[in-house]
């Protein structure tokens, strides 16, 4: 058979059909021949019974529901669905299919069973490894606050507009204008020149409120 006529190499879903004891023609090596139905075709796998392979073969037969009868009426569980593997092998210059059964795959461990096993392991002196804690986030250096200039509590004005506003809010209207002019003249080097007044002068003017000097 040409290689391109063989089944593709890989895993296939199969159902066991029958089993029987045989021995190889060349050396008389014992084995169990298991037939499987794959996509309506019959494929066979040889499970060897040599001393080295016997234990593994018995486990595979058990997984296939073998009834344990090697002589009269050997049977397997035909309701099972298992996986068998196809590979290509060259023999005497020709390619052929080589089918293998490796046993049933273990079912996932459920949470209840896992809890029991963990309890037994811990009781025997073992410890169940816990997930490594997540590293703490690196501390972020606080951004220094910008200093806010705070004026002393006794500062109420720093220019003419602020000083006049303070006067209007805190001193009586009667005689206010005249007192304002006189006060500025007192601070303005006796000339009334406002351009020579400093912020401190305006603050003093605001708080003086027309008091005599």
C-alpha positions as a Markdown table, in Angstrom:
| # | Residue | x | y | z |
|---|---|---|---|---|
| 1 | Unk | 0.0 | 0.0 | 0.0 |
| 2 | Unk | 1.3 | 3.5 | -0.9 |
| 3 | Unk | 1.9 | 5.8 | 2.0 |
| 4 | Unk | -0.6 | 8.3 | 0.7 |
| 5 | Unk | -3.3 | 5.6 | 0.9 |
| 6 | Unk | -2.7 | 5.2 | 4.6 |
| 7 | Unk | -4.8 | 6.8 | 7.3 |
| 8 | Unk | -3.2 | 10.1 | 8.5 |
| 9 | Unk | -1.0 | 9.8 | 11.5 |
| 10 | Unk | -2.7 | 11.1 | 14.7 |
| 11 | Unk | -5.3 | 10.2 | 17.4 |
| 12 | Unk | -8.7 | 8.8 | 16.6 |
| 13 | Unk | -11.8 | 8.1 | 18.6 |
| 14 | Unk | -12.6 | 4.4 | 18.7 |
| 15 | Unk | -14.8 | 1.8 | 20.3 |
| 16 | Unk | -13.4 | -1.6 | 21.4 |
| 17 | Unk | -14.9 | -4.6 | 19.6 |
| 18 | Unk | -13.1 | -7.8 | 20.6 |
| 19 | Unk | -9.9 | -9.2 | 22.2 |
| 20 | Unk | -8.0 | -12.4 | 21.8 |
| 21 | Unk | -4.7 | -14.0 | 22.8 |
| 22 | Unk | -2.0 | -14.5 | 20.2 |
| 23 | Unk | 1.7 | -15.2 | 19.7 |
| 24 | Unk | 4.0 | -13.6 | 17.2 |
| 25 | Unk | 5.0 | -15.9 | 14.3 |
| 26 | Unk | 8.7 | -15.0 | 14.4 |
| 27 | Unk | 9.5 | -15.5 | 18.1 |
| 28 | Unk | 6.3 | -16.7 | 19.7 |
| 29 | Unk | 6.0 | -13.6 | 21.8 |
| 30 | Unk | 2.6 | -13.5 | 23.5 |
| 31 | Unk | 0.2 | -10.6 | 23.1 |
| 32 | Unk | -3.4 | -9.6 | 23.2 |
| 33 | Unk | -4.9 | -8.4 | 19.9 |
| 34 | Unk | -7.6 | -5.8 | 20.5 |
| 35 | Unk | -9.9 | -4.8 | 17.6 |
| 36 | Unk | -11.4 | -1.3 | 17.5 |
| 37 | Unk | -14.0 | 0.2 | 15.3 |
| 38 | Unk | -12.9 | 3.5 | 13.9 |
| 39 | Unk | -15.2 | 5.4 | 11.5 |
| 40 | Unk | -16.9 | 2.1 | 10.5 |
| 41 | Unk | -13.5 | 0.3 | 9.9 |
| 42 | Unk | -11.8 | -2.2 | 12.1 |
| 43 | Unk | -8.2 | -1.4 | 13.3 |
| 44 | Unk | -6.2 | -3.7 | 15.6 |
| 45 | Unk | -3.7 | -2.9 | 18.4 |
| 46 | Unk | -1.2 | -5.4 | 19.9 |
| 47 | Unk | -0.8 | -5.3 | 23.7 |
| 48 | Unk | 2.3 | -7.3 | 24.4 |
| 49 | Unk | 2.6 | -9.7 | 27.3 |
| 50 | Unk | 6.4 | -9.9 | 27.7 |
| 51 | Unk | 7.8 | -9.7 | 31.2 |
| 52 | Unk | 8.6 | -6.0 | 30.8 |
| 53 | Unk | 5.2 | -5.0 | 29.2 |
| 54 | Unk | 2.9 | -7.4 | 31.1 |
| 55 | Unk | 2.0 | -5.0 | 34.0 |
| 56 | Unk | 1.2 | -2.1 | 31.5 |
| 57 | Unk | -0.8 | -4.4 | 29.3 |
| 58 | Unk | -3.0 | -5.7 | 32.2 |
| 59 | Unk | -3.8 | -2.1 | 33.2 |
| 60 | Unk | -4.8 | -1.3 | 29.6 |
| 61 | Unk | -7.0 | -4.4 | 29.4 |
| 62 | Unk | -8.6 | -3.4 | 32.7 |
| 63 | Unk | -9.3 | 0.1 | 31.2 |
| 64 | Unk | -11.0 | -1.6 | 28.2 |
| 65 | Unk | -13.3 | -3.6 | 30.5 |
| 66 | Unk | -11.6 | -6.9 | 29.8 |
| 67 | Unk | -13.5 | -9.8 | 31.5 |
| 68 | Unk | -10.2 | -11.6 | 32.5 |
| 69 | Unk | -10.9 | -14.7 | 30.4 |
| 70 | Unk | -7.8 | -15.4 | 28.4 |
| 71 | Unk | -8.9 | -18.8 | 27.0 |
| 72 | Unk | -12.6 | -19.5 | 26.3 |
| 73 | Unk | -14.5 | -16.2 | 26.0 |
| 74 | Unk | -12.4 | -13.0 | 26.2 |
| 75 | Unk | -14.5 | -9.9 | 25.9 |
| 76 | Unk | -14.1 | -6.1 | 26.3 |
| 77 | Unk | -16.6 | -3.4 | 27.0 |
| 78 | Unk | -18.0 | -2.4 | 23.6 |
| 79 | Unk | -19.8 | 0.6 | 25.0 |
| 80 | Unk | -16.6 | 2.5 | 25.7 |
| 81 | Unk | -15.2 | 5.3 | 23.6 |
| 82 | Unk | -11.4 | 5.5 | 23.8 |
| 83 | Unk | -8.5 | 7.0 | 21.9 |
| 84 | Unk | -6.1 | 5.1 | 19.7 |
| 85 | Unk | -3.1 | 6.4 | 17.8 |
| 86 | Unk | -2.0 | 5.8 | 14.2 |
| 87 | Unk | 1.6 | 6.0 | 13.1 |
| 88 | Unk | 3.3 | 5.0 | 9.9 |
| 89 | Unk | 6.1 | 2.4 | 9.9 |
| 90 | Unk | 8.2 | 1.1 | 7.1 |
| 91 | Unk | 8.6 | -2.7 | 6.8 |
| 92 | Unk | 10.5 | -4.4 | 4.0 |
| 93 | Unk | 10.4 | -1.3 | 1.9 |
| 94 | Unk | 6.7 | -0.7 | 2.3 |
| 95 | Unk | 4.7 | 1.6 | 4.6 |
| 96 | Unk | 2.0 | 0.3 | 6.9 |
| 97 | Unk | -0.2 | 1.6 | 9.6 |
| 98 | Unk | 0.8 | 0.9 | 13.2 |
| 99 | Unk | -2.1 | 1.4 | 15.7 |
| 100 | Unk | -1.6 | 1.7 | 19.4 |
| 101 | Unk | -3.7 | 2.0 | 22.5 |
| 102 | Unk | -2.1 | 3.8 | 25.4 |
| 103 | Unk | -4.8 | 3.5 | 28.0 |
| 104 | Unk | -7.6 | 5.8 | 29.2 |
| 105 | Unk | -6.6 | 9.3 | 30.0 |
| 106 | Unk | -7.2 | 10.3 | 33.6 |
| 107 | Unk | -10.3 | 12.2 | 34.4 |
| 108 | Unk | -9.8 | 15.7 | 35.9 |
| 109 | Unk | -9.4 | 15.7 | 39.7 |
| 110 | Unk | -12.6 | 17.2 | 41.2 |
| 111 | Unk | -12.4 | 19.7 | 44.1 |
| 112 | Unk | -13.7 | 17.2 | 46.8 |
| 113 | Unk | -11.0 | 14.7 | 45.9 |
| 114 | Unk | -8.4 | 17.3 | 45.8 |
| 115 | Unk | -9.4 | 18.5 | 49.3 |
| 116 | Unk | -9.1 | 15.0 | 50.6 |
| 117 | Unk | -5.6 | 14.5 | 49.1 |
| 118 | Unk | -4.4 | 17.8 | 50.5 |
| 119 | Unk | -5.7 | 16.9 | 54.0 |
| 120 | Unk | -3.9 | 13.6 | 53.9 |
| 121 | Unk | -0.7 | 15.2 | 52.6 |
| 122 | Unk | -0.8 | 17.8 | 55.3 |
| 123 | Unk | -1.5 | 15.2 | 58.0 |
| 124 | Unk | 1.6 | 13.3 | 56.9 |
| 125 | Unk | 3.8 | 16.3 | 57.6 |
| 126 | Unk | 3.7 | 18.0 | 54.2 |
| 127 | Unk | 2.6 | 21.5 | 53.5 |
| 128 | Unk | 0.3 | 22.7 | 50.8 |
| 129 | Unk | 2.1 | 25.4 | 48.9 |
| 130 | Unk | 0.2 | 28.7 | 48.8 |
| 131 | Unk | 0.4 | 31.0 | 45.8 |
| 132 | Unk | 3.2 | 33.5 | 46.2 |
| 133 | Unk | 1.8 | 36.9 | 47.4 |
| 134 | Unk | 1.7 | 39.7 | 45.0 |
| 135 | Unk | 4.6 | 42.1 | 45.5 |
| 136 | Unk | 3.5 | 45.3 | 47.3 |
| 137 | Unk | 3.4 | 48.3 | 45.0 |
| 138 | Unk | 6.4 | 50.5 | 45.2 |
| 139 | Unk | 5.7 | 53.6 | 47.4 |
| 140 | Unk | 5.2 | 56.7 | 45.4 |
| 141 | Unk | 7.1 | 59.7 | 46.7 |
| 142 | Unk | 4.6 | 62.4 | 47.6 |
| 143 | Unk | 4.7 | 65.5 | 45.5 |
| 144 | Unk | 5.8 | 68.3 | 47.7 |
| 145 | Unk | 3.1 | 71.0 | 48.0 |
| 146 | Unk | 4.0 | 74.3 | 46.6 |
| 147 | Unk | 4.4 | 76.8 | 49.4 |
| 148 | Unk | 1.5 | 79.3 | 49.5 |
| 149 | Unk | 2.4 | 82.7 | 50.5 |
| 150 | Unk | 0.4 | 83.7 | 53.5 |
| 151 | Unk | 0.2 | 87.3 | 54.4 |
| 152 | Unk | 0.4 | 88.2 | 58.0 |
| 153 | Unk | -3.0 | 88.7 | 59.7 |
| 154 | Unk | -2.3 | 92.4 | 60.2 |
| 155 | Unk | -2.0 | 93.0 | 56.4 |
| 156 | Unk | -5.3 | 94.3 | 55.0 |
| 157 | Unk | -4.2 | 96.2 | 51.9 |
| 158 | Unk | -1.1 | 96.6 | 49.7 |
| 159 | Unk | -2.2 | 99.3 | 47.2 |
| 160 | Unk | -4.5 | 102.3 | 46.9 |
| 161 | Unk | -7.5 | 100.3 | 45.6 |
| 162 | Unk | -7.4 | 97.8 | 48.4 |
| 163 | Unk | -6.8 | 100.5 | 51.0 |
| 164 | Unk | -9.8 | 102.5 | 49.8 |
| 165 | Unk | -12.0 | 99.4 | 49.7 |
| 166 | Unk | -11.1 | 98.7 | 53.3 |
| 167 | Unk | -11.9 | 102.2 | 54.3 |
| 168 | Unk | -15.3 | 102.0 | 52.7 |
| 169 | Unk | -16.2 | 98.8 | 54.5 |
| 170 | Unk | -14.9 | 99.8 | 58.0 |
| 171 | Unk | -15.2 | 103.6 | 58.5 |
| 172 | Unk | -18.1 | 106.0 | 58.4 |
| 173 | Unk | -18.8 | 107.9 | 55.2 |
| 174 | Unk | -18.9 | 111.3 | 56.8 |
| 175 | Unk | -15.6 | 113.1 | 56.2 |
| 176 | Unk | -14.1 | 110.0 | 54.6 |
| 177 | Unk | -12.9 | 111.7 | 51.4 |
| 178 | Unk | -11.2 | 114.5 | 53.1 |
| 179 | Unk | -9.6 | 112.2 | 55.6 |
| 180 | Unk | -8.4 | 109.9 | 52.8 |
| 181 | Unk | -6.6 | 112.8 | 51.0 |
| 182 | Unk | -5.1 | 114.0 | 54.2 |
| 183 | Unk | -3.9 | 110.6 | 55.2 |
| 184 | Unk | -2.3 | 110.0 | 51.8 |
| 185 | Unk | -0.6 | 113.4 | 52.1 |
| 186 | Unk | 0.8 | 112.4 | 55.4 |
| 187 | Unk | 2.3 | 109.2 | 54.0 |
| 188 | Unk | 3.2 | 110.7 | 50.7 |
| 189 | Unk | 6.2 | 112.7 | 52.0 |
| 190 | Unk | 3.9 | 115.6 | 52.7 |
| 191 | Unk | 3.3 | 116.0 | 48.9 |
| 192 | Unk | 0.4 | 113.7 | 48.3 |
| 193 | Unk | 2.5 | 111.8 | 45.7 |
| 194 | Unk | 1.0 | 108.3 | 45.7 |
| 195 | Unk | 3.7 | 106.9 | 43.5 |
| 196 | Unk | 6.1 | 107.1 | 46.5 |
| 197 | Unk | 3.9 | 105.0 | 48.7 |
| 198 | Unk | 4.9 | 101.4 | 49.5 |
| 199 | Unk | 2.6 | 98.4 | 50.1 |
| 200 | Unk | 3.4 | 98.8 | 53.8 |
| 201 | Unk | 2.3 | 102.5 | 53.5 |
| 202 | Unk | -1.0 | 101.5 | 51.9 |
| 203 | Unk | -1.6 | 98.9 | 54.6 |
| 204 | Unk | -1.0 | 101.5 | 57.3 |
| 205 | Unk | -3.3 | 104.0 | 55.5 |
| 206 | Unk | -6.0 | 101.4 | 55.3 |
| 207 | Unk | -5.9 | 100.7 | 59.0 |
| 208 | Unk | -5.5 | 104.3 | 60.1 |
| 209 | Unk | -8.9 | 105.3 | 59.0 |
| 210 | Unk | -8.3 | 109.0 | 59.0 |
| 211 | Unk | -6.8 | 109.0 | 62.5 |
| 212 | Unk | -4.7 | 112.1 | 63.2 |
| 213 | Unk | -1.0 | 111.7 | 63.0 |
